[in-house]
Amino acid sequence: MNVIKKPWGQEELIEVNNNYVVKRLTMNKGHQCSLQYHEEKHETIYVVEGDLHVRIGDDWKVFSPGEFVALPPKIIHRMKAVDMDAIYLESSTPELDDVIRLEDDYRKID
């Protein structure tokens, strides 16, 4: 398994092929990923552990273990862990480099 350290936690690439990608992500308490969207990539987020705060457009929603959300292309979104670390699975179409960052706490802006 390929583990990639991120300023907000880590992502583990479980499966990457021509049809889909599966990742296991850990969002550390008090951190958030980029405010972003994708041109083609469609992803589904499934929460495994902790509460994951997800911004979808301008609204924030909290997802608990066993809950999921689908994020189609062009939907602006961001994930955040507030009170505890959150672990979630991301299943998506295979466009790994399809990310447009609008805001980023760690200075990665496109």
For each residue, the residues with C-beta under 8 A, 3 or more apart:
1: 12 13 14
2: 12 13
3: 10 11 12
4: 10 11 12 13
5: 10
6: 9 10 11 33
7: 31 105 106
8: 27 28 31 32 33 105 106
9: 6 25 26 27 28 31 81 85
10: 3 4 5 6 25 26
11: 3 4 6 23 24 25 26
12: 1 2 3 4 23 24 25
13: 1 2 4 16 21 22 23
14: 1 22 23 24
15: 20 21 22
16: 13 21 94 96
17: 20 21 94
18: 94
19: 94
20: 15 17 91 92 93 94
21: 13 15 16 17 90 91 92 93 94 96
22: 13 14 15 89 90 91
23: 11 12 13 14 89 90 92
24: 11 12 14 48 87 88 89
25: 9 10 11 12 79 87 88 89 90
26: 9 10 11 85 86 87
27: 8 9 31 32 33 50 52 79 80 81 85 86 87 88
28: 8 9 31 81 85
29: 81 82 83 84 85
30: 81 82
31: 7 8 9 27 28 80 81 105
32: 8 27 53 78 79 80 81 105
33: 6 8 27 36 78 79 80
34: 78 99 101 102 103 104 108 109
35: 55 76 77 78 101 102 103 104
36: 33 76 77 78 99 100 101 102
37: 73 74 75 76 77 99 100 102
38: 41 42 43 71 73 74 95 98 99 100
39: 73 74 95 98 100
40: 73 93 95 98
41: 38 73 92 93 95 98 99
42: 38 70 71 72 73 92 93
43: 38 70 71 90 91 92 93
44: 68 69 70 71 90 91 92
45: 52 54 63 68 69 70 71 79 88 89 90
46: 67 68 88 89 90 91
47: 50 51 52 63 64 65 66 67 68 86 87 88
48: 24 65 87 88 89
49: 65 85 86 87
50: 27 47 65 81 83 84 85 86 87
51: 47 62 63 64 81 82 83 84 86
52: 27 45 47 62 63 79 80 81 86 88
53: 32 60 61 62 63 79 80 81 82
54: 45 60 61 62 63 69 77 78 79 80
55: 35 58 59 60 76 77 78 79 80
56: 59 60 61 69 71 75 76 77
57: 75 76 77
58: 55
59: 55 56
60: 53 54 55 56
61: 53 54 56 69
62: 51 52 53 54
63: 45 47 51 52 53 54 67 68 69 88
64: 47 51 67
65: 47 48 49 50
66: 47
67: 46 47 63 64
68: 44 45 46 47 63
69: 44 45 54 56 61 63
70: 42 43 44 45
71: 38 42 43 44 45 56 75 77
72: 42 75
73: 37 38 39 40 41 42
74: 37 38 39
75: 37 56 57 71 72
76: 35 36 37 55 56 57 102
77: 35 36 37 54 55 56 57 71
78: 32 33 34 35 36 54 55 103
79: 25 27 32 33 45 52 53 54 55 86 88
80: 27 31 32 33 52 53 54 55
81: 9 27 28 29 30 31 32 50 51 52 53 84 85 86
82: 29 30 51 53
83: 29 50 51
84: 29 50 51 81
85: 9 26 27 28 29 49 50 81
86: 26 27 47 49 50 51 52 79 81
87: 24 25 26 27 47 48 49 50
88: 24 25 27 45 46 47 48 52 63 79
89: 22 23 24 25 45 46 48
90: 21 22 23 25 43 44 45 46
91: 20 21 22 43 44 46
92: 20 21 23 41 42 43 44 95
93: 20 21 40 41 42 43
94: 16 17 18 19 20 21
95: 38 39 40 41 92 98
96: 16 21
97:
98: 38 39 40 41 95
99: 34 36 37 38 41 110
100: 36 37 38 39 110
101: 34 35 36 104 108 109 110
102: 34 35 36 37 76 109 110
103: 34 35 78 109
104: 34 35 101 107 108 109
105: 7 8 31 32
106: 7 8
107: 104
108: 34 101 104
109: 34 101 102 103 104
110: 99 100 101 102
